[in-house]
Amino acid sequence: MAAAKGFSASKRFLRARVRTGLVRSRNSLTPAIQMTVCAVGAYAFAEYILGHQGPLFAATSSLIALGFSRDPRLRRVIEVGLGCTLGIVVGDLLLHWLGAGILQAAVVLLFSILLARFLDSGTIFTTQLGLQSLLVVLLPAPAGGPFTRSLDAVVGGVFALLVTILVPKDPRREPRKDVQKILHELAEVLRECGKAMVESDSTIAWHALIRGRNCQPLVDRMRQTLRASGEVATLAPAHRRHRDELASLEHSLEYIDLALRNSRVFARRLTSAINHAALSDEAIDSISEVLQETAAAIDELTIGLAEQSEGTRRVHLRHARNELTDIASRLHPKMLDVQKLEGETVVMLFRPLMVDLLEASGLESDEARDVLPAL
């Protein structure tokens, strides 16, 4: 029986793994074709036009620059080119002073890695500088001198930038997906907090806190995506008109991040309030209703930030602002039937979160704060 259950679980895991892999491969088909054409084109240009023999670094640098990383491509191109050039210089100088050999190669590699980390924190830059210095010591120089590899790396980077400019993907796609995930998680955190109040279960509130903490990597990833998308929108003429929308998403993300941080503070305090029975039944009903309404308004805000049609985005953003404004105008302990001090603290901690959401929806800071009832 146990073996059968184990086999069934393994079968489900493999089926899910294959399904996920197929979806990932299908979504990567277009970038994979671009990377293949770019790498082969860079290699052919370096070999047949520049006359370099076996210009592998032209192909590899284009693959690194295009890649599936969310880092900006221009930075990757610069890191590859500078890393190759400095690595060759360092390797050549140390080879002249120390001579060739395994021990010397170890010294050169250690020095190169430490030098790269001193100059810049980029992973690609460190890898290229260390690799090139090591190749200079261990391998004979290619025809045309060691800096041929550096030129090949520049060729590959230029080809990658040309692909970015001439065949760009929509720079708004990834940020939209990211903001949907983040706001969905924020809405679920508030729903779980509301459920925790209704069921008087602090464990649910604690789970909401953990869920909120797990959102930070999503925010960091979206910031990285926005940097790369902004670069594409700047380089590609076809997508320069999208720079304002990307700037708007970046502006909203700053306040969404603050709202997430405040949701964690709120969930932590709510856990204590539930444990100490600090809220009356009337206060529980009022605050849980506010949490559910706020989660629904966040769903509306999600559409307003991630929808493709500009007209649809404006309509949903306006609706989200109106709903959030209505909720914020009721955030006073007396209006929510809160009597004890710890219960008042719960309401007070929710007010900054609401201001953050109002600002994310487009209100100015002063306007958002003025919506809150005076204490």
VODRENBA-269149 format. One record per residue (C-alpha): residue number from 1; x, y negated, z; residue in one letter. Coordinates in Angstrom, 1 decimal. Example, Ala and Ser with C-alpha at 12.3 -4.5 7.8 and 13.67 -1.06 7.14 Angstrom:
REM VODRENBA-269149
(1,(12.3,4.5,7.8),A)
(2,(13.7,1.1,7.1),S)
This chain:
REM VODRENBA-269149
(1,(0.0,0.0,0.0),M)
(2,(2.8,-2.5,0.9),A)
(3,(4.7,-1.6,-2.2),A)
(4,(1.5,-2.2,-4.3),A)
(5,(1.0,-5.6,-2.7),K)
(6,(4.6,-6.5,-3.2),G)
(7,(4.4,-5.6,-6.9),F)
(8,(1.2,-7.5,-7.3),S)
(9,(2.7,-10.6,-5.7),A)
(10,(5.8,-10.3,-7.9),S)
(11,(3.7,-10.0,-11.0),K)
(12,(1.7,-13.1,-10.1),R)
(13,(4.9,-15.0,-9.4),F)
(14,(6.4,-13.9,-12.8),L)
(15,(3.2,-14.8,-14.6),R)
(16,(3.2,-18.3,-13.0),A)
(17,(6.9,-18.7,-13.7),R)
(18,(6.5,-17.8,-17.4),V)
(19,(3.5,-20.1,-17.7),R)
(20,(5.4,-23.0,-16.1),T)
(21,(8.4,-22.4,-18.3),G)
(22,(6.3,-22.3,-21.5),L)
(23,(4.7,-25.6,-20.6),V)
(24,(8.1,-27.2,-19.8),R)
(25,(9.6,-25.9,-23.1),S)
(26,(6.6,-27.2,-25.1),R)
(27,(6.9,-30.6,-23.5),N)
(28,(10.6,-30.7,-24.2),S)
(29,(10.4,-29.7,-27.9),L)
(30,(10.6,-33.2,-29.3),T)
(31,(13.5,-34.3,-27.0),P)
(32,(15.3,-31.1,-27.8),A)
(33,(15.1,-31.7,-31.6),I)
(34,(16.3,-35.3,-31.1),Q)
(35,(19.3,-34.0,-29.0),M)
(36,(20.2,-31.4,-31.5),T)
(37,(20.1,-33.8,-34.5),V)
(38,(22.0,-36.4,-32.5),C)
(39,(24.8,-34.0,-31.4),A)
(40,(25.3,-32.4,-34.8),V)
(41,(25.2,-35.9,-36.5),G)
(42,(27.8,-37.3,-34.1),A)
(43,(30.0,-34.3,-34.6),Y)
(44,(29.7,-34.5,-38.3),A)
(45,(30.5,-38.2,-38.4),F)
(46,(33.6,-37.8,-36.2),A)
(47,(34.9,-34.9,-38.3),E)
(48,(34.1,-35.9,-41.8),Y)
(49,(34.1,-39.7,-41.6),I)
(50,(36.8,-40.3,-39.0),L)
(51,(38.8,-37.2,-39.8),G)
(52,(39.0,-35.8,-36.3),H)
(53,(39.6,-32.1,-35.9),Q)
(54,(37.0,-30.3,-33.7),G)
(55,(35.5,-33.5,-32.2),P)
(56,(33.5,-31.6,-29.4),L)
(57,(33.3,-34.7,-27.2),F)
(58,(31.3,-36.5,-29.9),A)
(59,(28.6,-33.8,-29.5),A)
(60,(28.8,-33.4,-25.7),T)
(61,(28.7,-37.1,-25.0),S)
(62,(25.6,-37.5,-27.1),S)
(63,(24.0,-34.6,-25.2),L)
(64,(24.9,-36.1,-21.9),I)
(65,(23.7,-39.6,-22.9),A)
(66,(20.3,-38.3,-24.2),L)
(67,(19.8,-35.5,-21.7),G)
(68,(16.7,-34.9,-19.6),F)
(69,(18.0,-37.1,-16.7),S)
(70,(15.9,-40.1,-15.6),R)
(71,(19.1,-42.3,-15.4),D)
(72,(19.2,-45.2,-18.0),P)
(73,(20.9,-44.0,-21.2),R)
(74,(23.0,-47.1,-21.6),L)
(75,(24.6,-46.5,-18.2),R)
(76,(25.3,-42.8,-19.2),R)
(77,(26.9,-43.9,-22.5),V)
(78,(29.2,-46.4,-20.6),I)
(79,(30.1,-43.8,-18.0),E)
(80,(31.0,-41.2,-20.6),V)
(81,(33.1,-43.7,-22.7),G)
(82,(34.9,-45.3,-19.7),L)
(83,(35.3,-42.0,-17.9),G)
(84,(37.0,-40.4,-21.0),C)
(85,(39.3,-43.4,-21.6),T)
(86,(40.4,-43.9,-18.0),L)
(87,(40.8,-40.2,-17.5),G)
(88,(43.2,-40.0,-20.5),I)
(89,(45.2,-43.0,-19.2),V)
(90,(45.5,-41.6,-15.7),V)
(91,(46.3,-38.1,-17.0),G)
(92,(49.0,-39.4,-19.4),D)
(93,(50.6,-41.6,-16.7),L)
(94,(50.7,-38.8,-14.1),L)
(95,(51.9,-36.3,-16.7),L)
(96,(54.8,-38.7,-17.5),H)
(97,(55.7,-39.0,-13.8),W)
(98,(55.0,-35.5,-12.5),L)
(99,(55.4,-33.3,-15.6),G)
(100,(53.1,-30.3,-16.6),A)
(101,(52.0,-27.3,-14.6),G)
(102,(49.3,-25.9,-12.4),I)
(103,(50.4,-27.7,-9.3),L)
(104,(50.7,-31.0,-11.1),Q)
(105,(47.2,-30.4,-12.6),A)
(106,(45.7,-30.0,-9.2),A)
(107,(47.3,-33.3,-8.0),V)
(108,(46.1,-35.1,-11.1),V)
(109,(42.6,-33.8,-10.7),L)
(110,(42.4,-34.7,-7.0),L)
(111,(43.7,-38.2,-7.7),F)
(112,(41.4,-38.7,-10.6),S)
(113,(38.3,-37.7,-8.7),I)
(114,(39.1,-39.9,-5.8),L)
(115,(39.9,-42.8,-8.1),L)
(116,(36.6,-42.3,-9.9),A)
(117,(34.7,-42.4,-6.6),R)
(118,(36.6,-45.5,-5.6),F)
(119,(35.6,-47.3,-8.9),L)
(120,(32.0,-46.2,-9.2),D)
(121,(29.4,-43.8,-7.7),S)
(122,(28.2,-42.4,-11.0),G)
(123,(28.3,-38.6,-11.3),T)
(124,(29.0,-38.6,-15.0),I)
(125,(31.8,-41.1,-14.7),F)
(126,(33.5,-39.0,-12.0),T)
(127,(33.1,-35.8,-14.1),T)
(128,(34.5,-37.3,-17.3),Q)
(129,(37.4,-39.0,-15.7),L)
(130,(38.5,-35.9,-13.8),G)
(131,(37.9,-33.6,-16.9),L)
(132,(39.9,-35.8,-19.3),Q)
(133,(42.8,-36.2,-16.9),S)
(134,(42.9,-32.5,-16.4),L)
(135,(42.8,-31.8,-20.2),L)
(136,(45.7,-34.2,-20.8),V)
(137,(47.8,-32.2,-18.4),V)
(138,(46.8,-28.7,-19.4),L)
(139,(46.2,-28.9,-23.1),L)
(140,(48.2,-30.3,-26.0),P)
(141,(47.0,-33.6,-27.4),A)
(142,(44.8,-33.4,-30.4),P)
(143,(45.9,-34.6,-33.8),A)
(144,(45.7,-38.4,-33.7),G)
(145,(46.7,-38.7,-30.0),G)
(146,(44.8,-38.1,-26.7),P)
(147,(42.6,-41.2,-27.2),F)
(148,(40.9,-39.4,-30.1),T)
(149,(38.7,-37.8,-27.5),R)
(150,(37.8,-41.2,-26.1),S)
(151,(36.8,-42.4,-29.5),L)
(152,(34.7,-39.2,-30.0),D)
(153,(32.9,-39.9,-26.8),A)
(154,(32.1,-43.4,-27.9),V)
(155,(30.8,-42.1,-31.3),V)
(156,(28.5,-39.7,-29.4),G)
(157,(27.2,-42.4,-27.1),G)
(158,(26.5,-44.7,-30.1),V)
(159,(24.5,-42.0,-31.8),F)
(160,(22.5,-41.5,-28.6),A)
(161,(21.7,-45.2,-28.4),L)
(162,(20.7,-45.2,-32.1),L)
(163,(18.3,-42.4,-31.4),V)
(164,(16.9,-44.3,-28.4),T)
(165,(16.4,-47.4,-30.6),I)
(166,(15.1,-45.8,-33.8),L)
(167,(13.1,-42.9,-32.4),V)
(168,(12.0,-44.0,-28.9),P)
(169,(9.4,-42.3,-26.7),K)
(170,(6.7,-44.3,-25.1),D)
(171,(8.5,-45.8,-22.0),P)
(172,(5.1,-46.1,-20.2),R)
(173,(4.3,-42.4,-20.2),R)
(174,(6.6,-41.2,-17.3),E)
(175,(5.9,-44.2,-15.0),P)
(176,(2.1,-43.7,-15.4),R)
(177,(2.4,-40.1,-14.5),K)
(178,(4.5,-41.0,-11.5),D)
(179,(2.2,-43.6,-10.2),V)
(180,(-0.7,-41.2,-10.5),Q)
(181,(1.1,-38.6,-8.3),K)
(182,(2.0,-41.2,-5.7),I)
(183,(-1.4,-42.8,-5.4),L)
(184,(-3.1,-39.3,-5.3),H)
(185,(-0.9,-38.4,-2.4),E)
(186,(-1.6,-41.6,-0.6),L)
(187,(-5.4,-41.1,-1.0),A)
(188,(-5.1,-37.6,0.3),E)
(189,(-3.1,-38.8,3.3),V)
(190,(-6.0,-41.1,4.2),L)
(191,(-8.6,-38.4,3.6),R)
(192,(-6.8,-36.1,5.9),E)
(193,(-6.6,-38.8,8.5),C)
(194,(-10.4,-39.3,8.2),G)
(195,(-10.9,-35.5,8.5),K)
(196,(-8.7,-35.4,11.6),A)
(197,(-10.8,-38.0,13.3),M)
(198,(-14.1,-36.4,12.5),V)
(199,(-12.9,-33.0,13.7),E)
(200,(-10.8,-34.5,16.6),S)
(201,(-7.9,-32.4,15.4),D)
(202,(-4.5,-34.1,15.9),S)
(203,(-2.8,-31.3,13.9),T)
(204,(-4.6,-32.5,10.7),I)
(205,(-3.3,-36.0,11.4),A)
(206,(0.2,-34.7,11.9),W)
(207,(-0.1,-32.8,8.6),H)
(208,(-1.1,-36.1,6.9),A)
(209,(2.0,-37.7,8.4),L)
(210,(4.2,-34.9,7.0),I)
(211,(2.5,-35.3,3.6),R)
(212,(3.2,-39.0,3.7),G)
(213,(6.8,-38.5,4.4),R)
(214,(7.1,-36.1,1.5),N)
(215,(6.0,-38.9,-0.9),C)
(216,(9.3,-40.9,-0.6),Q)
(217,(11.1,-38.8,-3.2),P)
(218,(8.2,-39.5,-5.6),L)
(219,(8.7,-43.3,-5.0),V)
(220,(12.5,-43.0,-5.5),D)
(221,(12.0,-41.0,-8.7),R)
(222,(9.5,-43.6,-10.1),M)
(223,(12.0,-46.4,-9.4),R)
(224,(14.6,-44.5,-11.4),Q)
(225,(12.1,-43.8,-14.2),T)
(226,(11.2,-47.5,-14.4),L)
(227,(14.8,-48.5,-14.8),R)
(228,(15.2,-46.0,-17.7),A)
(229,(11.9,-47.1,-19.2),S)
(230,(12.8,-50.7,-19.0),G)
(231,(16.0,-50.0,-20.8),E)
(232,(14.1,-48.2,-23.6),V)
(233,(11.6,-51.1,-23.9),A)
(234,(14.5,-53.6,-24.1),T)
(235,(16.5,-51.6,-26.7),L)
(236,(13.6,-50.4,-28.9),A)
(237,(11.9,-53.1,-30.9),P)
(238,(8.7,-50.9,-31.2),A)
(239,(8.2,-51.0,-27.5),H)
(240,(9.3,-54.4,-26.4),R)
(241,(5.7,-55.5,-26.1),R)
(242,(5.3,-53.0,-23.2),H)
(243,(7.8,-54.8,-21.0),R)
(244,(5.1,-56.8,-19.2),D)
(245,(3.2,-53.6,-18.3),E)
(246,(6.3,-52.0,-17.0),L)
(247,(7.1,-55.1,-14.9),A)
(248,(3.6,-55.0,-13.5),S)
(249,(4.0,-51.3,-12.6),L)
(250,(7.3,-52.1,-10.9),E)
(251,(5.7,-54.9,-9.0),H)
(252,(2.8,-52.7,-7.8),S)
(253,(5.2,-49.9,-6.8),L)
(254,(6.9,-52.1,-4.3),E)
(255,(3.6,-52.6,-2.4),Y)
(256,(2.6,-49.0,-2.9),I)
(257,(5.8,-48.0,-1.2),D)
(258,(5.0,-50.3,1.7),L)
(259,(1.5,-48.9,1.9),A)
(260,(2.9,-45.3,2.1),L)
(261,(5.3,-46.4,4.9),R)
(262,(2.4,-48.0,6.8),N)
(263,(0.3,-44.9,6.2),S)
(264,(2.9,-42.8,8.0),R)
(265,(2.9,-45.3,10.9),V)
(266,(-0.9,-45.1,11.0),F)
(267,(-1.0,-41.3,10.9),A)
(268,(1.5,-41.1,13.8),R)
(269,(-0.5,-43.5,15.9),R)
(270,(-3.7,-41.7,15.0),L)
(271,(-2.3,-38.4,16.2),T)
(272,(-1.7,-40.0,19.6),S)
(273,(-5.2,-41.6,19.7),A)
(274,(-6.9,-38.3,19.0),I)
(275,(-4.8,-36.5,21.7),N)
(276,(-5.8,-39.1,24.2),H)
(277,(-9.5,-39.3,23.2),A)
(278,(-9.0,-43.0,22.7),A)
(279,(-11.9,-43.5,20.2),L)
(280,(-15.6,-43.4,20.9),S)
(281,(-18.0,-41.5,18.6),D)
(282,(-19.1,-44.8,17.0),E)
(283,(-15.5,-45.8,16.4),A)
(284,(-14.7,-42.4,14.9),I)
(285,(-17.6,-42.7,12.5),D)
(286,(-16.7,-46.3,11.5),S)
(287,(-13.0,-45.7,11.0),I)
(288,(-13.3,-42.4,9.2),S)
(289,(-15.8,-44.1,6.8),E)
(290,(-13.2,-46.8,6.2),V)
(291,(-10.6,-44.2,5.4),L)
(292,(-12.7,-42.4,3.0),Q)
(293,(-13.7,-45.6,1.2),E)
(294,(-10.1,-46.7,1.0),T)
(295,(-9.1,-43.4,-0.5),A)
(296,(-11.9,-43.8,-3.1),A)
(297,(-10.6,-47.4,-3.9),A)
(298,(-7.1,-45.9,-4.3),I)
(299,(-8.5,-43.5,-6.9),D)
(300,(-9.9,-46.5,-8.7),E)
(301,(-6.5,-48.3,-8.4),L)
(302,(-4.8,-45.2,-9.9),T)
(303,(-6.9,-45.5,-13.1),I)
(304,(-6.3,-49.3,-13.1),G)
(305,(-2.5,-48.7,-13.2),L)
(306,(-2.2,-45.6,-15.2),A)
(307,(-4.9,-45.9,-17.9),E)
(308,(-3.7,-46.4,-21.5),Q)
(309,(-6.3,-48.9,-22.6),S)
(310,(-5.5,-52.4,-21.4),E)
(311,(-9.2,-53.3,-21.2),G)
(312,(-10.0,-50.2,-19.1),T)
(313,(-7.1,-51.0,-16.8),R)
(314,(-8.4,-54.5,-16.2),R)
(315,(-11.9,-53.3,-15.4),V)
(316,(-10.7,-50.6,-12.9),H)
(317,(-8.2,-52.9,-11.3),L)
(318,(-10.9,-55.5,-10.7),R)
(319,(-13.2,-52.8,-9.2),H)
(320,(-10.4,-51.6,-7.0),A)
(321,(-9.7,-55.2,-5.8),R)
(322,(-13.3,-55.7,-5.0),N)
(323,(-13.7,-52.4,-3.1),E)
(324,(-10.4,-53.1,-1.1),L)
(325,(-11.5,-56.6,-0.4),T)
(326,(-14.8,-55.4,1.0),D)
(327,(-13.1,-52.8,3.2),I)
(328,(-10.5,-55.3,4.4),A)
(329,(-13.1,-57.8,5.5),S)
(330,(-14.4,-55.3,8.1),R)
(331,(-11.0,-54.4,9.6),L)
(332,(-11.7,-55.8,13.1),H)
(333,(-11.8,-53.7,16.2),P)
(334,(-15.2,-55.1,17.3),K)
(335,(-16.7,-54.6,13.8),M)
(336,(-15.6,-50.9,14.0),L)
(337,(-17.0,-50.4,17.5),D)
(338,(-13.5,-49.9,19.0),V)
(339,(-13.3,-50.6,22.7),Q)
(340,(-10.1,-49.1,24.1),K)
(341,(-6.6,-50.6,23.6),L)
(342,(-5.2,-47.5,21.9),E)
(343,(-8.1,-47.5,19.5),G)
(344,(-7.5,-51.2,18.7),E)
(345,(-3.9,-50.3,17.9),T)
(346,(-5.2,-47.8,15.2),V)
(347,(-7.2,-50.6,13.5),V)
(348,(-4.4,-53.1,13.8),M)
(349,(-1.9,-50.7,12.1),L)
(350,(-4.3,-50.1,9.3),F)
(351,(-4.5,-53.8,8.4),R)
(352,(-1.0,-54.2,6.9),P)
(353,(-1.6,-51.1,4.8),L)
(354,(-4.7,-52.7,3.4),M)
(355,(-2.8,-55.9,2.6),V)
(356,(-0.2,-53.8,0.7),D)
(357,(-2.9,-52.2,-1.3),L)
(358,(-4.5,-55.5,-2.1),L)
(359,(-1.2,-56.9,-3.3),E)
(360,(-0.6,-53.7,-5.4),A)
(361,(-4.0,-54.4,-7.1),S)
(362,(-2.8,-57.9,-8.1),G)
(363,(-3.7,-60.3,-5.3),L)
(364,(-1.1,-62.7,-4.0),E)
(365,(0.2,-62.2,-0.5),S)
(366,(-1.6,-65.2,1.0),D)
(367,(-4.9,-64.2,-0.7),E)
(368,(-4.6,-60.6,0.6),A)
(369,(-4.0,-61.7,4.2),R)
(370,(-6.8,-64.2,4.1),D)
(371,(-9.3,-61.4,3.3),V)
(372,(-8.7,-59.9,6.7),L)
(373,(-11.0,-61.1,9.5),P)
(374,(-9.5,-63.4,12.1),A)
(375,(-8.6,-61.7,15.4),L)
